[in-house]
């Protein structure tokens, strides 16, 4: 597009943003006004996309990491021909609108990721770039290149202040992700005022130290931006393009001030801005005809781009039918074709064996990885302790794009955001791992996965006080309750290695939200299960391990390592005790009452879990019937810690 066309697009972005925010009486005008030219040239001349098919596999991805500036994105999506109407924009920030306050994945065609929590957008962009690189190495051939696209992100000062961006960008530099290009809206203003009050570091030197190429330019020079992108593409390093800008540009009452950040311009401010921009105040939501015309022509060219790709894709498919079959399986919902799970030869165990569920998890992971070549992931510098190594798999690195395992280093938050980006990209099923207690480091990314309803898998090991000598800093007691509190999140805590295999199967079949696998450090015996159909029953969240007669006096609902403890307590009690293993508390709670009662019987219910009782009270008649730990642990051998805290089979037996 030519300069006059891009100018008309930038003007239209400012017009739509001013009026949408004013009508909603809520929003952030500063970024849409300040970065309109970047959006215009990105969608006008730089990005590869087809608005008529927002899900084209080989499209470039753009993530607005500074999600508070969402009207920038909604405006350009509307102009570019995505199914975002003018009426949609007029309902900005209203219930049910496809233009919510911050960009939300699944709401708006063209929005690649939910952003707004600063730093997470650019961190997910790193995941997108990793996914592109893995898929290119997997599917491209000498004759045909079917995966070749870039990931772009727009960040502001706030994104760069957040620690998660530092974690992810450091990792991106280590991996030399040359197809990651990040624009920095460098306006030197934050909500509290000038960034000089809190953010004086040399960003250029910082990113160079990460291993990035750093380029500088102006937000308002189209030719320069295009030239900088071209230069970025010629480098094997990720690129940060620092663009000097003016927050609230074109709105005299707030321009270059913190006032542009988080409030509408107001009646007088709108009039002043429209006068300065040459807009007619009597024509709200004005779009320049030249903008629509330019994108109408661009739309045809974009469709032709995808058609050309489709031709190559079909030739590739005929030449490489096995690769095409794998492609189709990988790009199914959630990245896992359900029927493939039935082909997995799960590990087998005997009753005499005793094995930690983290070790059982590794065996299960490897069994599923053989059938699911797109199952990829890694851990936070804990491959051994987390037991998530894939046998024979090479590590993904700057020199090896064929790797399935990622060494994330000690970067839990960045790691979790990155696998969200990988999952969002499509074609992969991504997992990550760390100690359960360190889920606190990555919780905001887990929450975002839940909000987006994407099935990222989080493996959390060392799940209780039975970690032992590492002490209370590493002994989670409140962690399980806090994970279960996150909506749309499936928390699975298996009681033995056999259950762990089923937990992986359930996790991989799940496609509507993240899954947390909670695994033990210590060995646990393989349980004798009186429900012969337990592998099917467990899908409701629980099953009977020990029946304790048709009319038991007490039923213990236990999870993880506490199922074995419950069996010992039952033997000590001398009563008819039913022991139920609850793999997923939430799934069990959603089970129809008739089936729930069939599992528990009508007996008194006791719950047992090595953590706080919060959340279990509703399953018992009294909080006193929850066998729990309501304090932090201690440093010492696991058995001694349990005795010190009164968390023993003998103590549980007294409750029965």
Secondary structure, 3 states (H helix, E strand, C coil): CCHHHHHHHHHHHHHHHHHHHHHHCCCCHHHHHHCHHHHHHHHHHHCCCCCCCCCCCCCCEEEECCHHHHHHHHHHHHHHCCCCCHHHHHCCCCCCCCCCCCCCCCCCCCCCCCCCCCCHHHHHHHHHHHHHHHHHHHHCCCCCCCCCCCEEEEECHHHHHCHHHHHHHHHHHHHCCCCEEEEEEECCEECCEEHHHCCCCCHHHHHHHHCCEEEEEECCCHHHHHHHHHHHHCCCCCEEEEEECCCCCCCCCCCCCHHHCCCCCHHHHHHHHHHHHCCCCCCCCCCCHHHHHHHHHHHHHHHHHHHHHHHHHHHHHHHCHHHHHHHHHHCCHHHCCHHHHCCCCCCCCCCCCEEEHHHHHHHHHHHHHHHCCCEEEEECCCHHHHCCCCCCCCECCCCCCCCCEEECCCCHHHHHHHHHHHHHHCCCEEEEEEEHHHHHHHHHHHHHHHHHCCCCEEEEECCCHHHCCCCCCCCCCCHHHHHHCCCCCEEECCCCHHHHHHHHHHHHHCCCCCEEEECCCCEEECCCCCCCCHHHHHHHCEEEEECCCCCCCEEEEECCCHHHHHHHHHHHHCCCEEEEEECCHHHHHCCCHHHHHHHHCCCEEEEECCCCCCCCHHHCCCHHHEECCCCCCCCCCHHHHHHHHCCCHHHHHHHC
